[in-house]
Amino acid sequence: MGGPLPHPWHCREPDRLNTFIGIDLGTSGCRAVAIDEAGNIKALASAPLPPPERSQAGHNQQDPEHWWQVVTELLRQIGEACEGCHFAAIAVDGTSSTLLLSDPQGEPITPALMYNDSRSRKMLTKLKQVAPEDSPVLSAGSSLAKLLYLRQQVSAKRYFALHQADWIAGKLCGRFPLSDENNALKLGYDPIRREWPAWIAGLDIARETLPRVSPCAAPIGRLSRQAAADTGLKSGIPIVAGTTDGNAAFLAAGAAEIGEAVTSLGSTLVLKILSGKPVFAAEYGIYSHRLGERWLVGGASNSGGAVLRDYFDEARMQSLTSLLKPDRPTRLDYYPLSRPGERFPINDADYPPRLHPRPTSDAIFFQALLEGIARIESEGYLLLQRLGAPKPSRVLSIGGGALNEPWRMIREQALGIPVVRAAQQEAAYGTALLAMQGAEAPLGTIASLFKPHAGAAGPHPT
């Protein structure tokens, strides 16, 4: 499945320096990166995944075995490209809230419901009866909602709830059920107290169903003999706890200090900022992932690149970009949305798009759209700040929109702080950094990436 890259990256000089592997599992494909101790990429491989099975009833599912087939193939390619290197650790990231049930041996007994599968929306009523008002589980797509739905579909008395990254990490080290503090967040895990909360008992979920949760980058096992045979790597390579794909992309971007932020300019607008304390505001879809003794606070707007594609194709946007004039604002007060409804930084399910008047010039209209998205970005960071996150010191940009230099200048003017394109855009690279940290630091310290902060909540892991 997938086959080797037409122009694969290869290790220039096989050596005994430590090499670290990051695996990024998405919806449509998988990427694997190997880096050395200096962060240089030594090998990169990718392969597609079969499209998820979809239906008009909101079904969106994948067969987990396809993930394993792709992962083993990519690890073989990495091993061949880095022949002679010493692999010191492997970490995995996956799509947030993608969940399956397995038997006690880790064999799937359900399909994996993808992050945007909506069959579990009926579980919200039950969740609202027991979960705190600001809990990230209170959404139709949360992994806890999916667990409540999936358990109704199986007859087995014993089963494990596993996220995409959990299952792959378990397959690698032959141990189940394991998870990390980021993936477990939307399953109900309390990252402040670092425990499963008491209120979950109100859902009649057996404790053994829930995974053992480790801090990101904490060692969780070693590559098993079976996984070594499947991947062509040597058994015994340490496996460390991973993260979600969004958080991996944040790490790859290079933000490491309190106040540094990352904006993802994809189909939607996603903001994340590194904070010394957590922020939770369910009404805006804001929640916090724990990274050592620091927190990654984020929110997502419905605005973004999808709105631009409502009006222009990629070729037209490229031609219009050369006509942008960041030093001459259009002064058109747009709020670009494809359809009514916004959650962050405005919480209004009926909030209308604001896209009039439309000028006759496509160039001016395009610039006005970009200015509108830039204002939403600015208002988003201001809202995070009002709710307790730090003021951003600089913003690193990732995603397709990060390539647009005039838009970067427009955004920098709107934000009033430096805005730069992240040098590294690969989520797998961020996960490889986790692998490096897990190999070099004692359990839970992850000091160099996530420096301890005096105001951090919760105990140190032991």
C-alpha positions as semicolon CSV with decimal commas, in nm:
position;residue;x (nm);y (nm);z (nm)
1;M;0,000;0,000;0,000
2;G;0,142;0,341;-0,098
3;G;0,486;0,231;-0,223
4;P;0,812;0,419;-0,179
5;L;0,835;0,790;-0,246
6;P;0,952;0,883;-0,595
7;H;1,235;1,087;-0,438
8;P;1,278;0,960;-0,082
9;W;1,501;1,134;0,166
10;H;1,797;0,919;0,265
11;C;2,043;0,931;0,547
12;R;2,358;1,078;0,393
13;E;2,603;0,902;0,623
14;P;2,494;0,603;0,832
15;D;2,624;0,654;1,184
16;R;2,572;0,551;1,543
17;L;2,428;0,884;1,654
18;N;2,080;0,857;1,795
19;T;1,795;0,880;1,544
20;F;1,433;0,945;1,640
21;I;1,116;0,852;1,449
22;G;0,787;1,042;1,448
23;I;0,472;0,894;1,290
24;D;0,180;1,119;1,192
25;L;-0,151;0,947;1,117
26;G;-0,414;1,153;0,941
27;T;-0,744;1,084;0,770
28;S;-0,615;1,040;0,416
29;G;-0,256;0,937;0,474
30;C;0,038;0,876;0,702
31;R;0,386;1,029;0,720
32;A;0,697;0,919;0,906
33;V;1,007;1,126;0,974
34;A;1,346;1,033;1,118
35;I;1,559;1,309;1,271
36;D;1,901;1,321;1,432
37;E;2,001;1,477;1,764
38;A;2,037;1,819;1,599
39;G;1,685;1,802;1,456
40;N;1,799;1,742;1,098
41;I;1,570;1,527;0,886
42;K;1,747;1,205;0,790
43;A;1,454;1,029;0,620
44;L;1,096;1,103;0,525
45;A;0,831;0,867;0,389
46;S;0,459;0,891;0,324
47;A;0,173;0,676;0,198
48;P;-0,200;0,725;0,141
49;L;-0,479;0,561;0,340
50;P;-0,799;0,428;0,186
51;P;-1,071;0,694;0,212
52;P;-1,297;0,662;0,519
53;E;-1,632;0,493;0,467
54;R;-1,891;0,770;0,469
55;S;-2,269;0,793;0,456
56;Q;-2,531;1,066;0,460
57;A;-2,629;0,950;0,807
58;G;-2,307;1,099;0,946
59;H;-2,102;0,778;0,937
60;N;-1,728;0,834;0,888
61;Q;-1,518;0,532;0,978
62;Q;-1,196;0,349;0,890
63;D;-1,059;-0,001;0,935
64;P;-0,769;0,030;1,187
65;E;-0,584;-0,251;1,011
66;H;-0,524;-0,011;0,721
67;W;-0,334;0,217;0,961
68;W;-0,109;-0,066;1,070
69;Q;-0,037;-0,172;0,712
70;V;0,073;0,181;0,624
71;V;0,274;0,234;0,945
72;T;0,470;-0,090;0,901
73;E;0,540;-0,005;0,538
74;L;0,670;0,342;0,626
75;L;0,885;0,214;0,911
76;R;1,043;-0,033;0,669
77;Q;1,121;0,254;0,432
78;I;1,268;0,461;0,716
79;G;1,477;0,166;0,831
80;E;1,614;0,109;0,481
81;A;1,686;0,481;0,426
82;C;1,867;0,503;0,762
83;E;2,049;0,172;0,749
84;G;2,323;0,170;1,009
85;C;2,163;0,441;1,227
86;H;2,074;0,380;1,590
87;F;1,701;0,429;1,647
88;A;1,662;0,565;2,000
89;A;1,283;0,616;2,023
90;I;0,954;0,621;1,830
91;A;0,642;0,833;1,896
92;V;0,302;0,846;1,725
93;D;0,042;1,118;1,677
94;G;-0,311;1,070;1,545
95;T;-0,632;1,256;1,474
96;S;-0,802;1,379;1,789
97;S;-1,117;1,191;1,899
98;T;-1,084;0,909;1,645
99;L;-1,182;0,604;1,855
100;L;-1,225;0,227;1,831
101;L;-1,293;-0,059;2,072
102;S;-1,056;-0,355;2,092
103;D;-1,051;-0,686;2,275
104;P;-0,801;-0,737;2,562
105;Q;-0,534;-0,844;2,311
106;G;-0,573;-0,520;2,114
107;E;-0,764;-0,674;1,821
108;P;-1,028;-0,427;1,692
109;I;-1,388;-0,530;1,755
110;T;-1,537;-0,214;1,599
111;P;-1,442;0,014;1,313
112;A;-1,267;0,335;1,413
113;L;-1,512;0,624;1,428
114;M;-1,328;0,923;1,281
115;Y;-1,305;1,261;1,452
116;N;-1,599;1,394;1,246
117;D;-1,830;1,091;1,275
118;S;-2,157;1,225;1,417
119;R;-2,339;0,906;1,519
120;S;-2,264;0,971;1,886
121;R;-2,452;1,304;1,900
122;K;-2,739;1,133;2,081
123;M;-2,499;1,060;2,368
124;L;-2,470;1,431;2,452
125;T;-2,784;1,427;2,665
126;K;-2,635;1,162;2,893
127;L;-2,296;1,334;2,902
128;K;-2,451;1,666;3,004
129;Q;-2,606;1,494;3,303
130;V;-2,269;1,401;3,454
131;A;-1,984;1,601;3,296
132;P;-1,879;1,950;3,413
133;E;-2,002;2,241;3,202
134;D;-1,654;2,327;3,074
135;S;-1,554;1,968;2,986
136;P;-1,414;1,900;2,637
137;V;-1,626;1,580;2,624
138;L;-1,943;1,786;2,570
139;S;-1,944;1,767;2,192
140;A;-2,096;1,518;1,952
141;G;-1,752;1,430;1,822
142;S;-1,575;1,371;2,154
143;S;-1,414;1,033;2,207
144;L;-1,619;0,980;2,524
145;A;-1,940;1,028;2,325
146;K;-1,808;0,776;2,072
147;L;-1,730;0,527;2,351
148;L;-2,088;0,549;2,477
149;Y;-2,215;0,486;2,124
150;L;-1,976;0,203;2,038
151;R;-2,037;0,004;2,355
152;Q;-2,399;-0,032;2,247
153;Q;-2,280;-0,200;1,927
154;V;-2,074;-0,480;2,087
155;S;-2,162;-0,786;2,292
156;A;-1,817;-0,834;2,448
157;K;-1,804;-0,781;2,822
158;R;-1,439;-0,671;2,822
159;Y;-1,304;-0,417;2,575
160;F;-1,062;-0,125;2,557
161;A;-1,130;0,227;2,430
162;L;-0,838;0,332;2,209
163;H;-0,763;0,640;2,003
164;Q;-0,584;0,620;1,669
165;A;-0,243;0,698;1,821
166;D;-0,315;0,471;2,122
167;W;-0,379;0,168;1,904
168;I;-0,071;0,215;1,688
169;A;0,152;0,274;1,991
170;G;0,003;-0,038;2,150
171;K;0,070;-0,242;1,835
172;L;0,430;-0,122;1,836
173;C;0,503;-0,224;2,195
174;G;0,248;-0,506;2,232
175;R;0,076;-0,345;2,533
176;F;-0,284;-0,228;2,573
177;P;-0,458;-0,007;2,671
178;L;-0,222;0,293;2,671
179;S;-0,281;0,661;2,592
180;D;-0,125;1,005;2,636
181;E;-0,255;1,313;2,817
182;N;-0,348;1,489;2,493
183;N;-0,548;1,216;2,320
184;A;-0,718;1,120;2,648
185;L;-0,851;1,473;2,706
186;K;-1,174;1,426;2,506
187;L;-1,225;1,084;2,665
188;G;-1,274;1,264;2,997
189;Y;-0,923;1,252;3,144
190;D;-0,847;1,534;3,389
191;P;-0,506;1,677;3,288
192;I;-0,485;1,906;3,592
193;R;-0,525;1,631;3,853
194;R;-0,376;1,378;3,613
195;E;-0,644;1,119;3,675
196;W;-0,974;0,985;3,547
197;P;-1,241;1,198;3,723
198;A;-1,498;1,055;3,963
199;W;-1,792;1,173;3,752
200;I;-1,713;0,911;3,482
201;A;-1,854;0,651;3,723
202;G;-2,196;0,798;3,646
203;L;-2,166;0,658;3,292
204;D;-2,122;0,294;3,406
205;I;-1,788;0,263;3,228
206;A;-1,567;-0,015;3,365
207;R;-1,234;0,125;3,481
208;E;-1,044;-0,136;3,280
209;T;-1,205;0,002;2,962
210;L;-1,011;0,327;2,997
211;P;-0,641;0,341;2,903
212;R;-0,347;0,401;3,134
213;V;-0,247;0,760;3,059
214;S;0,111;0,887;3,044
215;P;0,252;1,238;2,994
216;C;0,353;1,317;2,637
217;A;0,706;1,187;2,566
218;A;0,702;0,952;2,866
219;P;0,843;0,603;2,790
220;I;0,558;0,350;2,759
221;G;0,727;0,037;2,623
222;R;0,966;-0,106;2,365
223;L;0,923;-0,232;2,011
224;S;0,799;-0,588;2,045
225;R;0,941;-0,885;1,858
226;Q;0,623;-0,912;1,652
227;A;0,629;-0,543;1,560
228;A;1,000;-0,572;1,480
229;A;0,923;-0,856;1,240
230;D;0,644;-0,649;1,081
231;T;0,853;-0,333;1,041
232;G;1,202;-0,467;0,980
233;L;1,339;-0,266;1,274
234;K;1,525;-0,415;1,569
235;S;1,313;-0,509;1,871
236;G;1,363;-0,314;2,191
237;I;1,346;0,040;2,048
238;P;1,178;0,260;2,314
239;I;0,822;0,373;2,238
240;V;0,718;0,701;2,402
241;A;0,373;0,855;2,453
242;G;0,265;1,070;2,159
243;T;0,003;1,339;2,108
244;T;-0,271;1,459;1,871
245;D;-0,194;1,566;1,515
246;G;-0,275;1,931;1,588
247;N;-0,041;1,943;1,885
248;A;0,231;1,768;1,684
249;A;0,205;2,042;1,421
250;F;0,242;2,303;1,697
251;L;0,559;2,136;1,822
252;A;0,697;2,110;1,470
253;A;0,648;2,484;1,419
254;G;0,905;2,554;1,690
255;A;0,703;2,740;1,954
256;A;0,859;2,661;2,291
257;E;0,824;2,971;2,512
258;I;0,522;3,097;2,707
259;G;0,332;3,337;2,480
260;E;0,450;3,189;2,153
261;A;0,156;3,103;1,931
262;V;0,085;2,903;1,617
263;T;-0,189;2,984;1,368
264;S;-0,294;2,712;1,126
265;L;-0,420;2,864;0,801
266;G;-0,604;2,571;0,649
267;S;-0,970;2,524;0,560
268;T;-1,045;2,666;0,903
269;L;-0,855;2,908;1,126
270;V;-0,699;2,735;1,430
271;L;-0,516;2,928;1,702
272;K;-0,293;2,774;1,970
273;I;-0,076;2,946;2,231
274;L;0,166;2,811;2,491
275;S;0,050;2,909;2,839
276;G;0,162;2,868;3,198
277;K;-0,189;2,774;3,307
278;P;-0,488;2,597;3,149
279;V;-0,791;2,772;3,006
280;F;-1,124;2,596;2,953
281;A;-1,429;2,766;2,800
282;A;-1,659;2,510;2,643
283;E;-1,895;2,776;2,507
284;Y;-1,617;2,888;2,271
285;G;-1,474;2,543;2,211
286;I;-1,160;2,643;2,404
287;Y;-0,970;2,378;2,597
288;S;-0,612;2,310;2,703
289;H;-0,371;2,025;2,636
290;R;-0,101;1,953;2,890
291;L;0,258;1,963;2,768
292;G;0,477;1,878;3,064
293;E;0,416;2,159;3,314
294;R;0,283;2,393;3,048
295;W;-0,042;2,414;2,855
296;L;-0,142;2,447;2,492
297;V;-0,456;2,662;2,479
298;G;-0,651;2,676;2,156
299;G;-0,966;2,763;1,968
300;A;-1,092;2,730;1,610
301;S;-1,300;2,963;1,394
302;N;-1,529;2,852;1,112
303;S;-1,358;3,113;0,893
304;G;-1,050;3,029;0,691
305;G;-0,937;2,899;0,356
306;A;-1,266;2,721;0,281
307;V;-1,434;3,062;0,249
308;L;-1,172;3,178;0,001
309;R;-1,233;2,868;-0,209
310;D;-1,603;2,955;-0,221
311;Y;-1,504;3,236;-0,458
312;F;-1,166;3,154;-0,613
313;D;-0,974;2,845;-0,721
314;E;-0,607;2,801;-0,633
315;A;-0,478;2,940;-0,963
316;R;-0,691;3,253;-0,932
317;M;-0,581;3,311;-0,572
318;Q;-0,218;3,286;-0,677
319;S;-0,267;3,545;-0,950
320;L;-0,455;3,779;-0,713
321;T;-0,188;3,749;-0,447
322;S;0,053;3,951;-0,664
323;L;-0,203;4,235;-0,663
324;L;-0,244;4,256;-0,285
325;K;-0,148;4,587;-0,124
326;P;-0,094;4,535;0,250
327;D;-0,004;4,905;0,293
328;R;-0,342;5,010;0,148
329;P;-0,625;4,849;0,354
330;T;-0,960;4,812;0,181
331;R;-1,149;4,926;0,496
332;L;-1,422;4,673;0,415
333;D;-1,554;4,524;0,739
334;Y;-1,594;4,159;0,638
335;Y;-1,654;3,855;0,860
336;P;-1,585;3,571;0,613
337;L;-1,795;3,259;0,672
338;S;-1,923;3,001;0,423
339;R;-2,255;2,976;0,607
340;P;-2,417;3,119;0,920
341;G;-2,272;3,004;1,251
342;E;-1,958;3,079;1,451
343;R;-1,814;2,953;1,782
344;F;-1,480;3,124;1,823
345;P;-1,412;3,408;1,888
346;I;-1,785;3,478;1,865
347;N;-2,022;3,218;2,007
348;D;-2,338;3,241;1,797
349;A;-2,481;2,943;1,608
350;D;-2,666;3,185;1,377
351;Y;-2,393;3,444;1,332
352;P;-2,424;3,561;0,968
353;P;-2,143;3,594;0,715
354;R;-2,058;3,959;0,643
355;L;-1,933;3,990;0,285
356;H;-2,098;4,304;0,145
357;P;-2,061;4,534;-0,028
358;R;-1,864;4,342;-0,287
359;P;-1,632;4,559;-0,495
360;T;-1,612;4,507;-0,870
361;S;-1,241;4,433;-0,842
362;D;-1,159;4,070;-0,756
363;A;-0,824;4,184;-0,616
364;I;-0,987;4,422;-0,368
365;F;-1,249;4,160;-0,274
366;F;-0,979;3,898;-0,218
367;Q;-0,777;4,137;-0,002
368;A;-1,087;4,226;0,200
369;L;-1,150;3,857;0,269
370;L;-0,791;3,813;0,388
371;E;-0,821;4,123;0,607
372;G;-1,141;3,988;0,758
373;I;-0,977;3,656;0,849
374;A;-0,681;3,848;0,995
375;R;-0,918;4,046;1,220
376;I;-1,079;3,721;1,338
377;E;-0,732;3,589;1,420
378;S;-0,657;3,905;1,619
379;E;-0,990;3,889;1,804
380;G;-0,928;3,520;1,878
381;Y;-0,596;3,584;2,049
382;L;-0,752;3,875;2,242
383;L;-1,030;3,643;2,365
384;L;-0,778;3,379;2,475
385;Q;-0,592;3,653;2,661
386;R;-0,909;3,778;2,834
387;L;-0,983;3,422;2,948
388;G;-0,640;3,379;3,106
389;A;-0,395;3,285;2,832
390;P;-0,084;3,501;2,787
391;K;-0,053;3,782;2,539
392;P;0,110;3,640;2,226
393;S;0,470;3,746;2,172
394;R;0,489;3,616;1,817
395;V;0,284;3,398;1,585
396;L;0,424;3,115;1,375
397;S;0,214;3,028;1,070
398;I;0,150;2,679;0,933
399;G;-0,082;2,546;0,664
400;G;-0,135;2,644;0,301
401;G;-0,207;3,009;0,380
402;A;0,132;3,048;0,547
403;L;0,290;3,065;0,200
404;N;0,113;3,393;0,118
405;E;0,365;3,668;0,203
406;P;0,132;3,971;0,150
407;W;-0,124;3,803;0,378
408;R;0,148;3,754;0,639
409;M;0,205;4,131;0,628
410;I;-0,170;4,199;0,659
411;R;-0,191;3,967;0,959
412;E;0,116;4,120;1,121
413;Q;-0,047;4,462;1,099
414;A;-0,373;4,331;1,248
415;L;-0,198;4,148;1,533
416;G;0,066;4,409;1,608
417;I;0,331;4,144;1,676
418;P;0,581;3,952;1,461
419;V;0,422;3,693;1,232
420;V;0,655;3,443;1,066
421;R;0,616;3,130;0,858
422;A;0,722;2,820;1,051
423;A;1,027;2,660;0,894
424;Q;0,893;2,311;0,966
425;Q;0,539;2,219;0,860
426;E;0,541;1,842;0,918
427;A;0,337;1,716;1,215
428;A;0,551;1,401;1,207
429;Y;0,853;1,622;1,276
430;G;0,690;1,747;1,598
431;T;0,624;1,388;1,700
432;A;0,986;1,299;1,627
433;L;1,083;1,578;1,869
434;L;0,866;1,405;2,131
435;A;1,050;1,082;2,061
436;M;1,381;1,262;2,110
437;Q;1,263;1,416;2,436
438;G;1,134;1,086;2,567
439;A;1,464;0,915;2,493
440;E;1,676;1,186;2,654
441;A;1,474;1,283;2,963
442;P;1,359;1,089;3,271
443;L;0,991;0,999;3,288
444;G;0,774;1,308;3,280
445;T;1,041;1,578;3,292
446;I;1,045;1,662;2,918
447;A;1,246;1,965;3,020
448;S;1,394;2,105;2,701
449;L;1,071;2,129;2,501
450;F;0,831;2,218;2,781
451;K;1,017;2,408;3,052
452;P;0,864;2,396;3,404
453;H;0,664;2,705;3,495
454;A;0,609;2,833;3,848
455;G;0,235;2,876;3,797
456;A;0,171;2,533;3,651
457;A;-0,108;2,329;3,808
458;G;-0,096;1,967;3,911
459;P;0,171;1,740;4,051
460;H;0,483;1,626;3,871
461;P;0,443;1,273;3,731
462;T;0,622;0,999;3,917
